[in-house]
Amino acid sequence: MPRRPEASAKAERDQLRDRMRALGCSIPQIAAEMARRFSLRPRVAWRLALDWPQWKLAQRYNTLHPGARLSDHRVSEYETWPHGGAPFSLRYLVRLAATYGHGCTPFQLVDADDLEHLSPTDRSLLTSSPSGYPPAKFTLEIARTTPGDRTDPDRVAGYRGGDTVRGSRRIVRCDARGVPIREEVMVAAEESAQFHRWSAATNVDDAVLEQMTADVAELARREQIDPPAAMFSRLLGPRDDVFALIAGQHQPRYTTDLYKIAGQLCALLSIATFDLGYPHAADTHARTALHCVEMSGYTPLRVFIRRGQSSTAYWEGRYNEAAQLVESALPDATSGTSLLRLTSLQARIHAARRQPGEVRRALALAATAPTDPTPEEPGTFGFDTGSAAYCASEAHYALGGTDNLNAAVDWARIALEEFSAEAQPKAMHIAVARFDLALAHLGRGDLEAVGEHLAPVLRSTQAEYRTVPVIGRARSLNTLLAQRTDLTSPTLTALREDLAEFCTHPAPTPPGLEPETTT
């Protein structure tokens, strides 16, 4: 059967979206390219940039705006107008921009055809604001739309509370006897009813939480496999969604779960941001994640967050601070692989501080720590034995000496074998393990083994996986090779040239940003 043209167009759009995401492009950039390349109207281009079918947009819209009753059929009508379909209100555009997120403004959702058919007032409101938003007074009125207002079929029911100013005393009209008139009594009752309807509305239910929890687990698994630039872009949408849900109306019992999810997403953003070379921004995400831990009471997440902060301090040479961050998380390391994570980090930190006794103690604790992740530790939230092995290799290498260098080689080889045997190999982990193995062999003066382990990593590690930790190891190795005058040979010269070439093509960062560090 011949393939339908629409199916082919959809495949082209999906390929373009995935390619631009991998390059670190933002949703507005993808929407603009979608509109240009496929001649799409702006409302359609934004929806497809997010990979949302019409039913999903309607679902997100209704979730973000309690009381709204947008259907996928109405989405289609609004996207078609003015070439058919049905006209939309300016309120709808404001709420649609909020639903899309990613800095979307109402003005970005209309084109010249829309503007020609809008009323002069609406057109003026859209085009007169530099930000693309109607004036603040108008957006305030949108938020305060009364439940009885039927002018907008997709309105959000809002509680007005009698339009009284907080903290002011309300003037009640009474008759000559000082008794409130009937209208005041009825209005007061209607206001209580409005509050009841507003309070009973919710933007969250068990199904929403279940889906968001599953989405976070999948993102945690992909973090170990996908390039950090793609992960960074992929994490922003869910983070914005959960922030909006927290700010919305829902039953108190859902609040802690929402804060837990927000903390997990900010923690993942912290890791991706550091891998792209922005330690300060990474720490900002980490502090927000810690705030979410306090709000949710989900303390196991603190171990993962402190791990990221400690790693940042470690790679910047702030070893005492790195040690303190790990120590502060130990009381929370009571389940799953959290103790294995912290003791493995302790070993390499103590080695950098030249404390061999503490290194041995940390490695002994790591050897007895549980290695099976709990269901609460999907993907990168858990700590595998391969990662523990290359932490042990780094610790032994930092201590130096024949015995420690031999141990560093053994542990790096174990890490490499475990990572390579996985069903979905982790390109960044494999690159780190190979560099650690090459460093350990260089410490033993085995230049041939250095070349043996460098060749695969230099040849097979694609640019998008050459993160800050990977490039940092490559540069360190190149520096050490330059210092080894006792190993001068054509092989060494070739290795240094290959490493220099490798470092000239690091992982791409989000557009407009330059890495803060090359450590």
Number of C-alpha atoms within 10 A of each C-alpha: 3 4 7 8 9 9 10 11 12 12 12 12 19 15 12 17 22 16 14 19 22 21 19 24 20 20 26 18 16 22 24 16 19 22 19 13 11 12 10 16 20 20 23 21 23 26 17 22 26 19 15 15 13 18 16 14 21 22 16 17 24 22 23 25 28 21 19 18 17 20 18 16 13 20 20 15 17 21 23 16 16 17 12 10 15 14 17 20 15 20 20 20 21 20 23 22 21 20 21 23 19 15 11 19 21 22 22 20 20 16 12 7 12 17 17 11 13 17 11 11 8 14 17 13 17 24 15 12 12 9 13 17 21 24 13 9 8 14 15 11 11 19 17 16 19 17 16 9 11 10 9 14 14 21 25 25 22 21 21 16 16 13 9 11 9 8 6 7 8 11 8 12 13 13 9 7 6 9 10 13 13 12 11 14 12 11 12 15 12 14 15 15 13 21 16 12 15 20 14 12 17 19 21 20 12 9 9 12 16 10 11 18 18 13 14 21 20 13 23 21 17 17 23 18 19 17 27 30 25 25 24 26 20 19 18 17 16 17 19 18 20 21 15 18 21 19 12 16 20 19 13 8 8 17 17 18 19 22 24 24 25 26 30 28 23 25 30 27 28 28 28 23 25 25 25 31 22 22 24 15 15 24 21 16 22 27 19 16 27 23 16 25 23 16 16 19 15 18 18 20 25 28 24 26 29 24 21 24 23 26 23 24 19 19 15 14 15 16 21 15 16 25 22 13 21 24 16 12 21 16 13 15 20 13 15 21 22 28 24 27 25 28 27 28 28 27 31 29 32 24 23 22 18 14 14 17 11 17 26 17 15 22 22 14 16 25 15 10 19 15 19 15 17 13 11 14 21 17 20 18 26 22 23 19 22 22 23 25 23 28 27 30 30 29 30 28 27 21 21 17 13 13 11 19 25 18 20 30 24 17 26 29 20 21 28 22 14 17 23 16 10 9 7 10 14 19 21 23 22 21 27 24 29 24 24 30 30 25 31 29 22 21 22 17 14 14 19 14 16 24 17 12 19 22 14 12 19 19 10 10 16 16 15 22 24 26 23 20 19 24 24 18 18 25 18 15 21 20 13 14 20 14 11 13 10 8 16 13 10 8 13 20 14 12 20 19 12 16 21 14 11 20 19 10 13 18 24 22 23 21 12 5 11 12 16 13 14 16 16
